[in-house]
Amino acid sequence: MTVDRPTGDDLVEMLAALANPLRLRIVAKLAGGRDYVSHLAREIGVSRPLLHMHLQRLEAAGLIAGSLELSEDGKAMKYYEVTDFDLHLTASVLAEAAETLTRPDPERGPAPKEQP
C-alpha cells in the first residue's frame, strides 16, 4: 500500500503503531525481507504471544502484511512482510490529514455528545 496522502485517521494509526520501540524494531527486521513468527520472535528476543500482539497492531495500520503458508513438513507458518508504504511527513501533509480526522482524540476519550 503506497500512502502518498493518508487520511488523518490513517496517519494517526500509522504513527501510533510506529511510536512503540519494539514495533519499530519489527518493521526494521522485516525491511530486510519477510520472516515467520517463530524466527522473528527469536531474532527480536520476545515471546511469540507478545510478538503477535505487536504484529496485529502493525498489520491493522497497514504497515505489514501476513500470510499463512505450509512448510515442507505440513506445518502452518505465518509469514510477515513490510507493505509498500511511503510515509513522507511535511507540515502541509499534516495539515491536509488533520482536516480529514473523524475520530476523537484517543488521549482525551470520546467526544462529548451534543445536547438538543
N, C-alpha and C positions, 0 to 999 in steps of 0.2 A: 504494500500500500504506500504510495507516494503521497505525502501530505504537504502540499505547497501552501495552502491557506486553510489551516484547520479551524473548525468552529471553536468558539470559546470553551464549550463543554469538552470537546476532544482534546484541546490543548491543556486544560486543567487536568484531565485524566492522564495524559501522557507525562506531563511534568511531575505529577504526584507519584506516578509509577517509577519514574527515574530519580526521584528525590531520595530514595532509600539506597544506602551504600551497597547492600547485598544485591539488590535488583540491578544496580548499575554494573556490578561485577558479573552478573549473569549475562547481561547484554554484551559486555566486553568479551566474555568467553565465547558466546555464540557468534560474535562477529568473525571469529576465526573459522567458523564452519559449524554445521549442525552437529548436535550431540544428543545422546539419550540420557534419560533422567538419572539412572544409577551412576553412570560415569560422570555426569555433570555434578552430581552431589559430592562424589569423592574429590573431584577437581577443586571444588569451591570449599569443601570441608564442612558441609551442613547435612542434616538428616534429610532423607527423601520427603517426609511429610512437610518439613519447613520449606524445602525447595519447591514442592508442588504449590504451596500457598503463594509463593512469590511468582512462580511461573504463571499461575492463573491471573494474577494482577497485571503482569506484563502482557499477557495474551489479550485480556479484556481491553487494554489500552491500545491494542493494535501494533505493538512493538515486536512481538514474536508470534510465531505460529507453530502449532504442534500437529504431529501426525502419528497415528498408530501403525506400526509395521510388525510383521512377523519375522523373527530371526530364522536362521537355517534350521535350528533345532525346534522350531514351532512356538517359541516364547513370544508373547506380545511385548513389544518395546515401544515406548513413547519417545519420539524424537522431536526436538525443538530447533528452530532456526530463526534468525532475525528476519523480519519482514523488510521490504524495500521502502523504508521510510526516510524522509529527508526533512529534518526539522531545522529551519533557519529562522532564528528569532531576531526581530528588529522591533523598534518602537512602533512602526506602522503595522506590522503583523499583529502585535499585541493589541493595538487599538482596534483593528478590524475584528479580532477574535473577541474582545471584550463586548463589542456591540451585539454579538450573537449569543451571549451567555443566557441560558434558560434555567439553570439550576441555582438555588440559593447558595450562599457562602457556606461550605461544609463546616467551617470552624465556628460559625455562629448558629448553626442549626437551621431548621426550616424557616422560610419566610413567613411573617405574620399574615394571618388571613384578614382580608378586608371585611370590615363591618358594614352592613347595609345602612 
